[in-house]
Amino acid sequence: MVGITLSPEQINRAPPEVRRWIEQEISRAIGFAPRANSKPEYPSLRLRTIDVAEAEAILQQIGTVLPVVSVFFELGRETGMSDGRGVRVLQLADIASHALLHIPAQVSDCIEVINRVAAQLDPEAHSVLCAIDENGHCFITDDTARSILAVWRRIVAERALSQERGSTSGTAPAQTVHVTAPTQTQPLSYGLDWRTSPNAPPSS
């Protein structure tokens, strides 16, 4: 048997199909690989739909835990597959890759936090913001995904406006941040530090 060690930089420079193969092999090694030809198993709980104001309220609560924030915005990607019934189906492995996390299990931890915070908006609602099946699929309503994307775009617009004002006033902004709306080929970039545990929601 021949062992090969790859650095994160080498993996990032690899073609997409190679990166996906590496992700699948790692998932299988830790026992998280989805079943062959598995189909999404729709959740028994009702999926909750939130508006833009509620999405912003959730972001306020999770804003101190960057991995959770990254996963939250990944839920708003426009590349998710819609089933035609108002539900968007995402892959945990794709979310983990885009959010710069190591394994899909970390995405599950982040989603648990997001669901817990979302439940605080309406404790009486018997629903979840997003659900996960055993085959590595994540479910969220199209309307909720659009609300999350609207929050992301607002942040992008506000930062762009702030930088424009700084340049026209002759004063450089304190920090230059280059951000774009999430797309299929442009992963979200955050300074992630997994030493911050996502197992409990941050204190408000």
C-alpha positions in Angstrom: 0.0 0.0 0.0 1.2 3.4 -0.9 0.3 6.4 1.3 0.1 10.0 -0.1 0.1 13.1 2.0 -1.6 16.2 0.6 -1.4 19.7 2.0 -4.6 21.9 2.2 -3.1 24.1 -0.5 -2.6 21.1 -2.8 -6.2 20.0 -2.3 -7.5 23.5 -2.9 -5.6 23.6 -6.2 -6.9 20.2 -7.4 -9.7 19.9 -10.0 -13.2 19.9 -8.6 -13.7 16.2 -9.4 -10.5 15.3 -7.5 -11.6 17.4 -4.5 -15.0 15.7 -4.4 -13.3 12.2 -4.6 -11.1 13.1 -1.6 -14.1 14.4 0.3 -16.0 11.1 -0.4 -13.0 9.0 0.7 -12.7 10.9 3.9 -16.4 10.6 4.6 -16.3 6.9 4.0 -13.3 6.5 6.3 -15.2 8.1 9.2 -18.4 6.2 8.4 -20.4 9.2 7.1 -20.6 8.1 3.5 -24.1 8.3 2.1 -25.7 5.1 0.8 -25.1 4.3 -2.9 -27.7 6.0 -5.1 -29.5 7.2 -2.0 -32.5 9.4 -2.4 -33.6 12.2 -0.1 -35.7 11.0 2.8 -38.0 13.9 3.6 -38.3 14.9 7.2 -41.3 14.0 9.4 -41.3 17.4 11.0 -42.7 20.4 9.2 -40.1 22.7 7.7 -40.5 26.3 9.0 -40.4 29.3 6.7 -38.9 32.6 7.9 -38.8 36.0 6.4 -35.9 38.4 6.1 -36.4 40.0 9.5 -36.4 36.6 11.2 -33.3 35.6 9.3 -31.5 38.7 10.5 -32.6 37.9 14.1 -31.1 34.4 13.8 -27.9 35.9 12.5 -27.7 38.3 15.5 -27.8 35.3 17.8 -25.2 33.1 16.0 -22.9 35.9 14.9 -20.1 35.2 17.4 -19.7 31.6 16.1 -18.2 31.9 12.7 -18.6 28.3 11.5 -22.3 28.5 12.3 -22.6 31.8 10.4 -20.8 30.2 7.4 -23.2 27.3 7.4 -26.2 29.6 7.8 -25.3 31.6 4.7 -24.6 28.3 2.8 -28.3 27.5 3.3 -29.1 30.5 1.1 -27.1 29.3 -1.9 -29.1 29.6 -5.1 -27.5 26.3 -6.4 -29.6 24.1 -4.2 -31.9 21.6 -6.0 -35.5 22.5 -5.6 -38.0 19.6 -5.6 -40.8 21.6 -7.1 -42.8 21.6 -3.9 -41.1 24.6 -2.3 -38.3 22.6 -0.6 -34.6 22.9 -1.4 -32.4 19.8 -1.1 -28.7 20.4 -0.3 -25.8 18.1 0.3 -24.0 18.2 3.6 -20.7 17.4 1.9 -21.1 20.4 -0.4 -21.9 22.7 2.5 -18.9 21.5 4.4 -16.6 22.1 1.4 -18.0 25.6 0.7 -18.0 26.6 4.4 -14.3 25.4 4.8 -15.3 22.8 7.4 -13.5 19.4 7.7 -16.4 16.9 7.7 -20.1 16.9 7.2 -20.7 16.1 10.8 -19.6 19.6 11.7 -22.3 20.9 9.4 -24.8 18.9 11.4 -23.6 20.5 14.6 -24.0 23.9 13.1 -27.5 23.2 11.8 -28.5 22.0 15.2 -27.5 25.3 16.7 -29.3 27.2 13.9 -32.5 25.2 14.5 -32.2 25.8 18.2 -31.9 29.5 17.8 -34.7 29.6 15.2 -37.0 27.8 17.6 -36.6 30.7 20.0 -38.5 32.9 17.6 -41.6 30.8 18.1 -41.3 28.2 20.8 -44.9 26.9 20.1 -44.2 26.1 16.5 -43.7 22.3 16.0 -41.3 22.8 13.1 -37.6 23.1 12.2 -35.8 25.5 10.0 -33.8 22.8 8.2 -33.7 19.0 8.5 -31.1 16.3 7.8 -31.6 12.8 6.7 -29.3 9.8 7.2 -28.0 10.0 3.6 -26.4 13.4 4.0 -29.2 15.6 2.6 -30.3 18.9 4.1 -33.8 20.2 3.6 -34.9 23.9 3.8 -37.8 25.7 2.2 -37.2 27.9 -0.9 -38.6 30.9 0.8 -36.3 30.5 3.9 -33.3 30.1 1.6 -34.3 33.3 -0.3 -34.6 35.2 3.0 -31.1 34.1 4.1 -29.7 35.1 0.7 -31.4 38.5 1.0 -29.6 39.1 4.3 -26.3 38.1 2.7 -26.9 40.5 -0.2 -27.8 43.3 2.2 -24.5 42.8 4.1 -22.6 42.9 0.8 -24.3 46.1 -0.3 -23.7 47.8 3.0 -20.0 47.0 3.0 -19.6 48.1 -0.6 -21.4 51.4 0.3 -19.2 51.9 3.3 -16.0 51.4 1.2 -17.3 53.8 -1.5 -18.0 56.5 1.1 -14.5 56.0 2.6 -12.9 56.4 -0.8 -14.9 59.5 -1.8 -14.2 61.2 1.5 -10.5 60.6 1.1 -10.4 58.4 4.2 -9.5 54.8 3.6 -11.9 52.3 5.4 -10.4 50.7 8.5 -10.5 47.3 6.8 -11.0 46.2 3.2 -13.3 43.2 2.8 -13.9 41.6 -0.6 -17.1 39.7 -0.6 -19.5 38.4 -3.2 -22.8 36.7 -3.1 -22.6 32.9 -2.7 -22.4 31.1 -6.1 -21.6 27.5 -7.1 -18.0 28.3 -7.9 -17.3 30.9 -5.2 -17.1 29.4 -1.7 -17.9 31.6 1.3 -14.7 32.8 3.0 -14.5 33.2 6.7 -11.7 33.0 9.2 -13.1 29.7 10.7 -11.8 28.4 14.0 -13.3 25.1 15.0 -12.0 25.5 18.5 -15.2 27.4 19.1 -17.6 24.7 19.9 -20.9 24.8 18.0 -22.7 22.5 20.4 -24.3 25.3 22.4 -25.8 28.5 21.1 -23.8 31.6 21.9 -25.1 33.9 24.7 -26.9 36.9 23.5 
